[in-house]
Amino acid sequence: MVDYKDPLNRDALDKICLETIRKYSSDTVFFKDKDSKFIWNSAGHNFQLGAKAGECLTGKSDFDFFPKEFAQSARETELMIMATGQPVVDVLEELTLDDDTVRYFLASKYPLYDEEGTIIGTWGTSKDITRIKTLEKELEASYARLQNLARVDDLSGLYNRRYFYEKLDKMISIYSERPDGSTFNLVFIDVDDMNNVNEIYGQPNGDNFLRFIATNMLSNTRNADTCFRTGGDEFAIVLPDIEKLGALDIARKIVEAIASSPVVLEGEVGKITISAGLATYEKGMDISELLSLAERKLNKSKRNGKNQVSF
């Protein structure tokens, strides 16, 4: 058995280990001089940069292989390492090759010392984690889709009752702390005589009416507003950063648009109207007070003949 404690054999072992790293390491390994030019590269690094052998990379730098911004960032990091003697460990690097190709690396870089302890360059390793990052992003996107589905009403495509309460609670929390006196408004909407609509046109067409209302709500609100279906024929809109008169104008547009537009059904044309109630948030209100106010205003519209907004 070879005694690797012997200095001569130890040198042989170091050579074996270095060559093993050079040939077989799945992570890239590289050494650079003070000008950030390559002086030694593992086979994995050669392959990554498209070189047949390490000698093909000698004297070249990241600027010869990567986009300028990426290479400049690497150079600045290496200058800092050489100036401070401090390594940079497990840094996520994002390399954009074109519009469709992005690669991710987990990189570590260290100062390179000579035998006298003087920094003469840098060395480092990197692992291609593109597949892992891609999977992470896919999982994040899937989670976001699931979150969205949990908040969306299937029939109307609007946000559902559950998210309505989450949103309203958040809005009250935000606007209760606003020092500028800004406010938000809440609109409750209810279909007029929905039972008659279903009896006259049938349940499937009743669903078409609800989709028609949802479409009009989205068409007549701002990007900042959020529309909800909170029940069978009940809807709501949360309108941030708007005074009562501005919110009233939006609510009236929706009521008028629905009343004046025919609904194309299976083989016939239908008509429908809605009633609405507008409540403006005032500091000190809790969620139940705001909901109660909007409900009272909606009931007022119903009592006064429907197809209108009360505020």
PyMOL commands that set and color helices and strands:
alter all, ss='L'
color gray80, all
select helices_A, chain A and resi 7-24+43-49+54-56+62-64+68-84+130-151+161-175+194-201+203-219+244-260+287-303
alter helices_A, ss='H'
color red, helices_A
select strands_A, chain A and resi 28-33+38-41+88-98+101-113+119-128+185-191+226-229+234-239+263-264+269-270+274-280+309-310
alter strands_A, ss='S'
color yellow, strands_A
deselect
rebuild
show_as cartoon
